Amino acid sequence: MICTPPPSPAADCSPPPETEAACVDKGGEGFCSWFCNDDGDCDVDVDDDYHYVCASFEDNPDMYCFTSCEGDAGCPGGMECRSTGGGVDNRKICFPS
């Protein structure tokens, strides 16, 4: 889901229950997610068949949950597989195209 970058991400996003909404900023547009500390925080009751991973995004030190496209996993429609970038612990994630 697309959102307005901070300061008001919670107004645009509907994260899974018991998670804190986050709007991941990318070039003035945002992508709804939720904050995490590790992959286990992303293993929540989401009504889809995708696997989620916890990663930082580009040069932002905060950690967010993203749909994973690691291995043979594909991305939902309207999204493309890309690297989280910005460091040595890059993950392959789905991000709006």
N, C-alpha and C positions, 0 to 999 in steps of 0.2 A: 504494500500500500504506500502511496506517495504521501508525504507530509510536508508541512512548512518547517524549515529548520528552526532550531532553538531561537527564542526562549520558550515556545509553547508547544512542544511535541505531544504532550499528553492529550491536548485538545483534538488532535487529528488522528491519533493512533488508538487501536483497541488491542492491547497486548493480551496474551493468555492470562488467566486468573493467577493472582499471587505473584505477578511480575511487575517491574517498573518500566513504563513506556520510555522509548528512546527514539529520537529522530536522527538518523545517521546522515550528516550533511555531506553532499557531494555536489560541488559547483553551484550552490545556491538552491538546489532542490534537495529534498530529503526522502529517506526510505524508512518506513516504520520497522522497529525492531524492539528488543528489550535488553536490559543490562544483564551481564553474567560474569561469573568468575572462572567457570570451566564448562566443558561440554555437558556435564550433568545438569547444569542450570538451564540448558536449552532443551532437555528431554522432558517436555511438558505436554499436556493434552492438547495438541493442535490437530484440527480435523483435516489432515491431509496425509499423503503417503511419503513425505519427504523427511530426510534426516537433517538435523540442525547441529551446527557447531558454534563454539564460542571463539571469537577472534577480535583482535583490534582491527581498525580499518585505516589504511594509509598511515599518516603520521599522528593520528589521534590515539592516546594511550588507553582510552576507555575500551572496555570489552563489550561486544554485542553478540546476540544470536543471529545467525544467518542460515539460510537454506544451503546445505552442502552440495557441491557437485564434484566432490572428490571421488576417485575411482571411476566407475561407470555411471554414476548418478547424473541424471539430467536435471534441467531447470524447468520451473513452471513457465507457462506462456508469458511473453513479454519480458522475460528475464534472460540474461546471458551469463555464462560461466566466466569468472575472472578471478584473479589473485587479489587477496586482501591488500597486498603491497605494504611498503613501509618497514620492512624488517626481515629478519631471518626466519621467523616463525609464520611465514605466509600460509594461508589456507586457500583452497579453491571454493569460492562461494558464488551463489546466484545473486545477481544485482540487476535492477531495472536497466533495460537496454535503451 
